[in-house]
């Protein structure tokens, strides 16, 4: 394993020390229990927004703490959900009297830990609503599985709900908006390589030089299918087709197109993917009116990308364009 | 026969030792169908537990208090799905034994049953979903059955250990319905479930501590 770290045990703690120091104007890092919180929290009368999940997906979630997005993020160990005491402490720290929204990705561990934390916060009289994000079309959704995974739509939901909370909307309204984003967004990802969890010290799965995994998650877990390596043109079709069919997106829809790097894929390749996606959607009269391209929800050093499409309306466009100032996303402020 | 405080301490300690020894094995199993951290997470949690209960060793105290300490430590250090699930198991056992001055083998089996029921509720999992329930449920059923038939505690725990091992092995051909492995669908077939495997270590440690 080749990583620029000091020790495997302290990867997350060392990372947070750097994050806190680099962005002291936006956020502060609290240790034991560990969470990252806006410097000005709690904001009086504003709905607090808390998300979190395993570390290793940077900038998600700690890099999205700041004005117009998250009030706090709870980082777990690498690829491991945070614990209830972390989430409860973060929830208390951001409660400005208007309640707190938990944005949770649909993974069994995340759901259970946030559920326990919400019970604890409620016992202390804090109004908490939780919205579970489950936008990954690679997973067959049935009564017998844990449902779909939460992936790229999480980033979009955090931005849009952050803007709505900043405008002073109520907890009920912000939670409803979060459900709306989730219901209008679909994603799918692929990998060219696996990644190495520091504590494990070796690749999570082996992938041959001429192979790729389609339908991966964001934890280095294998995908649904292993296929021979294909061109960006073909890969975009493999990812976009199931996304568009699922919602379904239709001719005339306006969308936000999000091309995300899994961490190891450079912008050069992401823009090639974006251009292929633009053509592919153009052929179907689906119009991209907003875009996001870059590493926002990564999987350590994994090479690969994911595509997320969000169907937009005027309300969502306005909230997307609203000012945001965080380490990982900044415009208009 | 009564279950003693020091037996419970011995159980927890032996579980910690077995997790430490099998850390890489559990992580390897998890890398096939999950995200390669089950061994790492359980080891981090059990190290904290052993440190926390260090003072209790050799002493005497309330079994329920000890179990609660184990539960809270696991919940706040493990993360993932394993933290709340193992935490819930010990918390339910703490509730079941709370206020009991004497805990005999049947009370203990009932406490374990309460723990397994709580795990099923927290994880919304049933037997056959390829989870720790596949190990725990048959183990407790075998334990309760043997004790009801008048078996000695040694024989009852032997039966539990063997049922746990069979339950664990039976997860290999299953399609996962819960947890991260469920996202792989059919691709989860052919792999032993890591949670079912750590649960087998829990029962194995228990058989060593309570089966004498």
Interface residues (C-beta under 8 A of the other chain):
Chain A: X33 X54 X76 X77 X78 X79 X80 X81 X82 X83 X84 X85 X107 X108 X109 X112 X113 X116 X138 X139 X140 X144 X145 X146 X149 X197 X199 X200 X204 X205 X217 X219 X220 X221 X222 X224
Chain B: X27 X31 X32 X33 X34 X35 X36 X37 X40 X41 X44 X75 X76 X77 X78 X79 X80 X81 X82 X83 X84 X85 X122 X123 X177 X178 X179 X180 X182 X183 X184 X185 X187
